[in-house]
Structure formats: structure tokens, C-alpha cells
Amino acid sequence: MTSTSASSIPTYPTVPLSNGLQIPILGLGTSHHGGYSHRAVVYALRDCGLRHIDTARRYGCEEQLGVAVQESGVRREDLWLTTKLWPGDYGYLSTRQACLASCKRLGVDYLDLYLMHWPDCSVPGRSNREVRAETWRALEELYDEGVCRAIGVSNFLIPHLEELKEDCGIVPHVNQVEYHPFQQPQEIVQYCRREGIVFEGYCPLAKGEALTHPAILHLADKYKRTPAQICIRWSIQNGVVTIPKSTKEERIWENCQVFGFSLLQEDMDYAKTLHSNKKVIHLSYPLWKG
Ligand SMILES: NC(=O)c1ccc[n+]([C@@H]2O[C@H](COP(=O)([O-])OP(=O)(O)OC[C@H]3O[C@@H](n4cnc5c(N)ncnc54)[C@H](OP(=O)(O)O)[C@@H]3O)[C@@H](O)[C@H]2O)c1
């Protein structure tokens, strides 16, 4: 599917969104947990050919990413940049301001994908549903104006998506949800696919916890690949947009070498049995107050 020699920079497969855009199936995560590495981001873009970066206002690195993108020399039009709106910014005017502020920090005049980070927002005197709908309408406007080429949500469950469908006009292009061998929310995956929403998975390595699981180690040994490559390959082979994070160049390289092999159906089925509903991400509402 891709060439991986050092001399020819690979290009990565993409997944079509309902509006015709193509999102690269493999991206680089940049969450604040574990810190930020400028060198690693430049390396991912320049040497690994990654063209998809996932970030968020919450991660606090948008400005640094803007600098890294500049230094990499990758053209804006060749890059897929996703960032996220933090619940503390939900609401019509604050959403617009937050989006434009993210663009400014990233040094761009448009985003490829803008996501509502979390379904809950706990605004006193207003229902979450009401605030979500108002916020989504601001995103729809930013989409119509071309500031966001695609808009979506993150951590939304089926009832949240159903409500949004009743309250608003545009069906989210993407729903980004935790997805790894221990967390396989098949009902949401199937729902998203039925509704034309691309399912994007975060924490593909379960923040590293999947890398020592005996079943993953067994598959790594069987395919002569690393545990991280098994997890990422499994996610991609399920058609899920996948965004592993590493701050280390050699690991980013390793995490990109997932297109030269495939897992047998029996091993895809085996991996299904690892679902335990374990989540590695938990947010609590006071986090976004203030
Ligand atoms: N929408 C949301 O609410 C949400 C929530 C969480 C995450 N996300 C997004 O999803 C991205 C990925 O999730 P994540 O960063 O939480 O977790 P992850 O990608 O599952 O795991 C990252 C951890 O694995 C380590 N690692 C990476 N590659 C490795 C390898 N080849 N071998 C061994 N260890 C390796 C990293 O350490 P080193 O840096 O030391 O390599 C880091 O500690 C985030 O960065 C963020 O962009 C979104």
C-alpha cells in the first residue's frame, strides 16, 4: 500500500468523509500527557511523511505545532490539521472566538477538522443538549464560511449524536472516540458507519498499556512486528482513523511501518476477544471550569 524506504517518503491511505474530503488514516497524536517534542513532530512530517496531526486547545501545543509545521517545510494544502474545541469555550460566540484563536496559534487560516472535544459542558441553568446544539450551529457556520473544512465531535455516544441530528443541520463528519484492543465500542462504530460519520479512534496503544498484554505480545511474535505495530495495524485494518502519539523519533518511525503486512482474519477475531470495556481516558467536569 505504501513505500517505506528512507529515500522515498511514503504516502498514507486515506478515508473519505461524507463531504468528499479524504482524511489520512494514520496521524500523529499530540496530547499533553507525556510532553511535547518539537524534533519528533518535525521528524514525523519530514522523514516519515505523516501528513495528519491531531491536537486540541487542551493540549497546549498549538503554537509549537505551528512552528514545527513551518520548519518541516510541508505545504499547508498537503497537511491535515485537526484541533478541538474545549467545553469551557462552548456557546455561540465563544466557539467562534476559540476556533479563530486556535487557527492563529497554529499559524493557519483554516482547519481541516474541528471537533467538539466532549459532549458535556455543565453550563449553569442550561441543559447540555441545548449548549451542544448552539455550539454545533457555530461550527456549522464556520464550516459554511470555509474556516473549517470538516466539523465533528469527540467522545459522543449514540444518544448525543441522535439529539444533534434532531437539533441541527449538518451530520458530524467525524466522531473521535477511545479505541484500542481493550476498548472496542462496536455499537458506536456501527452507528457512525450507518450515519456516514467517520469513526476515528484515539489511544490506539491504550497509552502504552496494551503493549505488554500477553495476547499482543503473542501476535507481535507471530508477525515479527512490535506490539505497537500490532495495535496500530489492527485499528487501521478495522478501517479506523488512528492517531498514536510518541515523542520519540524511532517510535514514530516504528508506528508508521504498519502498511507492509496484514493480520489474518483469525487474529482480527482473536483481538476482538480482548475487549474488556477498559478506558484509559476519564474526564471530569471541574477540569474545564475556568
Ligand atoms: N478526543 C479525546 O478526548 C482524546 C483523548 C485522548 C487522546 N486523544 C488523541 O489521541 C492521541 C493518542 O492517544 P494517547 O497519546 O493518549 O495514547 P497512545 O497513542 O495510545 O499512547 C501513547 C503512549 O505510548 C507510548 N508509545 C508510543 N509509541 C510507542 C512505541 N512504538 N513503543 C512503546 N511505546 C510507545 C508513548 O510514549 P513516548 O512518547 O515516550 O514514545 C505514550 O506514552 C493523543 O495524543 C491525542 O492526540 C484524544
The ligand as an ORCA input file, in Angstrom:
! r2SCAN-3c Opt
* xyz 0 1
  N     -10.502     13.257     21.823
  C     -10.042     12.923     23.010
  O     -10.729     13.091     24.038
  C      -8.673     12.318     23.105
  C      -8.292     11.701     24.311
  C      -7.026     11.126     24.368
  C      -6.183     11.168     23.268
  N      -6.571     11.787     22.117
  C      -5.672     11.893     20.938
  O      -5.188     10.593     20.624
  C      -3.757     10.603     20.644
  C      -3.223      9.251     21.049
  O      -3.602      8.920     22.378
  P      -2.563      8.966     23.597
  O      -1.432      9.840     23.275
  O      -3.353      9.288     24.813
  O      -2.126      7.453     23.761
  P      -1.464      6.331     22.797
  O      -1.152      6.878     21.446
  O      -2.305      5.129     22.918
  O      -0.110      6.021     23.566
  C       0.896      6.979     23.740
  C       1.916      6.399     24.717
  O       2.555      5.253     24.136
  C       3.963      5.465     24.059
  N       4.405      4.920     22.752
  C       4.114      5.408     21.523
  N       4.633      4.628     20.557
  C       5.274      3.620     21.198
  C       6.011      2.507     20.739
  N       6.193      2.275     19.438
  N       6.543      1.667     21.677
  C       6.348      1.891     23.000
  N       5.664      2.941     23.494
  C       5.124      3.797     22.593
  C       4.179      6.951     24.193
  O       5.375      7.268     24.882
  P       6.595      8.115     24.218
  O       6.087      9.485     23.899
  O       7.597      8.082     25.316
  O       7.010      7.338     22.999
  C       2.988      7.388     25.056
  O       3.298      7.196     26.435
  C      -3.427     11.730     21.634
  O      -2.071     12.122     21.590
  C      -4.428     12.769     21.206
  O      -3.995     13.418     20.029
  C      -7.817     12.346     22.009
*
